[in-house]
């Protein structure tokens, strides 16, 4: 395979079109754009009203098998598929999330795709873009300041300080901020209590931004955020402490999706960036709704494996948006499937086991159990599945053919080799054609559960049907949480399961297709503004840490003012 230059070198020589031209080509009027330079813009929500009677295009969700810590190229294939659909004559738009700066400077690096399948300008995409993440962080922290101030200034709402659950946020991976004490120094500096920071994209405000449908709806959702309880157990909201209006004002521009382009000038909406373990891990409903009115096909992406982002895409995002997917694309790699045999370990920051790069059909066949389970799970929702085999240089023809046979036997419509990283849109033509065929099939989309089921029945349905658990075990605290939410009337909300992305189970060490395990629920939390409950399956990290050698060590500015080392 021909050597592919570094991502940033490819991006730097790309022939970008003025974003006004990209917008005009798909039917966005110039007055509906708010320009941020020549190559990125925000799109006014007025376009939704203008296009409200136009028929929606086909809706495609790209997901993946359970990934290694290195990722399996899901974003690369999301972008590449959209480019390839345009190449074969289908007017297509791609919708993806904005990355967190924590992973960009930490362990993951950038999230603009890679190789010849990228969103550009990639430096802007991976860094501040138009400031949406910062707006989310400021709104969140303003709320935290108002909350503590209300307690300090006479506590008129009778808030129990020990019940405060609204932490502060910062968009940096900093493990030292996970657990802290605040208010030190005496009465003039507040009151002492235990607190901590989450990374900004884990904020409920970010989840709300991704799930809202209008400015009016955003204001309502912000006001419904539960921050703490009173001393007699009643919820305290952002509306109660009179900060919801100011928070919404800070988000009035962030609610507008950002328009960029790919290397071949395919339009790309970049909007919102919720995590897929603690939140639902999908880009915004608003961006998808606009794109569907402007395009024949819209390709969007769900975070992490299909047991995380895709399950939440169906049961939360589709339910709230009313949008039904026509097709699911399941990205897999030979590398990851071999790992799922249990014979190999993949650790971020360490070299791959050389044996993992050698042909091993036996290990691959064992690991395909993970792919088979994910395909079965997607078919529970009644949506056709196409598997994209994301090619790495060490993959052999026999290995690729084995994955293809296993995928089709498990119920996939097709399984196609994807080479968009190395070849751009040309490397995804066959995948694009398979997706078109799948989208033309009748979709019998259905939810996994109705909202009126009891909380425990919904939990147990996801645990047994999606994860493969044999039973669920509730900690006393979880039972107490569920009883409270039943009393408060939150039992009709959908569930956003908070669990590891590195296994179908709750335990990241359980690879492949775990079966017969008991799923532990240690607690249940309410994101009422976002509109879901999130059961906690084990301990969730909402603030990442930096590795021994963070990606930021390689990032710098050269003599000409160009960013170097970003990938």
Buried (B, 14 or more C-beta within 10 A) or exposed (E): EEEBEBBBEBBBEBEBBBBBEBBBBBBBEEEBBBBBEEBBBBBBBEBBEBBEEEEBBBBBBBBBBBBBBBBBBBBBBBBBBBBBBBBBEBBBBBBBBBBBBBBBBBBBBBBBBBBBBBBBBBBBBBBBBBEBBBBBBBBBBBBBEBBBEBBBEEEEBEBBBEBBEBBBBBBBBBEEBBEBEBBEEEEEEBEEBEBBBBBBBBBBBBBBBBBBBBBEBBBBBBBBBBBBBBEEEBBBBBBBBEBBEBBBEBBEEBBBBBBBBBBBBBBBBBBBBBBBBBBBBBBBBBBBBBBBBBBBBBBBBBBBBBBBBBBBBBBBBBBBBEBBBBBBBBBBBBBBBBBBBBBBBBEEEEEBBEEBBEBBEEBBBBBBBBBBBBBBBBBBBBBBBBBBBBBBEBBBEEBBBBBBEBBBEBEBBBBBBBBBBBBBBBBBBBBBBBBBBBBEEEBEBEBBBEEEBEBBEBBBBBBBBBBBBEEBEBBEEBBEBBEBBEEBEBBEBBBBBBBBBBBBBBBBEBBBBBBEBEBBBBBBBBBBBBBBBBBBBBEBBBBBBBBEEBBBEEBEEEEEEEBBBBB
